[in-house]
Amino acid sequence: MEFIKYEIQKGDTLKSIAEKYDLDANEMKIFHNENCGITGIILNDDLPLHLKYILINKNIIHQKKKNKAKSGELDFNQQARYRCEQINTSKFNNNLVHYVEQHFQYLLKHNLSLETGYVKLEDYNKEISPKFLEETFDFIEKTDRIKNNVLFNLDIETGKPKQILNKKEINDNWLYFRQKEFYNIPFIKKIGETNRGAVKELLDMGDQQFSLSANNEEEYWRDFFYFCCFDQYLFKESQWENVKFDFISTIVPPIIIPLNLRYDKIDENDGIVSIRKVAEYEMSEKLLTEIRNRYDELHRAVVKYDFTAYKIIFRSTIEMNTKTKTINNARVVLKEEISDNIENECIFTVKKLENFTP
């Protein structure tokens, strides 16, 4: 059985702790007494002076959050709006071949004492070259709006989304889109004229991604907005652990580059902490051979130059308010290249809005 080991603070009472987790004080006491051992038993409504921790039923908290989510009653003590810019460029032989500029507006809410977060994509616009890619991104926008209206539990160790609480709502939105809109989208119509199998594959992918049984919480964290806003620094002030991150190459897919994310505190002043996340990696001979072979298969005929060297840069800087645990601004840089042959770069920025607040 999962439980929270709550450290009793000065001034805490049984009632105040129960209210913090939206629990009945007597039920909380009964659960604690059943699981704490004889020296930790609470006999009445007063906390024993020697007691340092109280055990709280995590399953009940999660069930209450689900019930409140369904009724729209869940209370969030922190809310913010963000505007994000993402610029993706691709170069062949140092010549620009693709340019995509996207702008997102997100609503973010969280209640860390309840380990709960919420994100909604509110607005989106784009500028793309070449223009024929626009219809593809129109389709992606539709599915992103379904995906990014999400309520979730947070993992107190990693800060990442742990369990999606409104899967039924997301699934219903997908099924409505599938039935009413999917086949009318220009991108789908165009693919259907030449490759009906590809249309079916897209449907199958959507059915899987938005199914009630999907376990895709980790995929949310691969979105740079979640990557910046939901991490272990929400719950830990320091001593952040390195994190393994399997990066799916954008140049030689589906090869995975195993990365190790290192966390550094750059500065802390006036309630604002600056954090840096930097990816490190070791290139084995086996992995390098796989990359070289995949490059030859995908790009050699177009680039017309042999494989040179593989490089990747992945780093981010985040400024967070230590009181509200909300991000003020952030920047992510991801650059992957086969030196002098192919280069893919993504720059993602996050800025909290000061006036258009929830």
Secondary structure, DSSP 8 states (H G I E B T S, - for coil): --EEEEE--TT--HHHHHHHTT--HHHHHHHHHHHS-GGG---SSS--TT--EEEEEHHHHHHHHHHHHHHT----SEEEEEEEEEEEEEEETTEEEEEEEEEEEEEEEEEGGGTEEEEEEEEEEEEEESGGGHHHHHHHHHHHHHHTEEEEEE-TTT-SEEEES-HHHHHHHHHHHHHHTGGGSHHHHHHHHH-HHHHHHHHHHHHHHTSTT---HHHHHTSHHHHHHSSGGGT-SS----EEEEEE-SSSTT-EEEEEEEEEEEEEETTEEEEEEEEE----HHHHHHHHHHHHHHTHHHH-S----EEEEEEEEEEEETTTTEEEEEEEEEEEEETTTEEEEEEEEEEE-SSS--
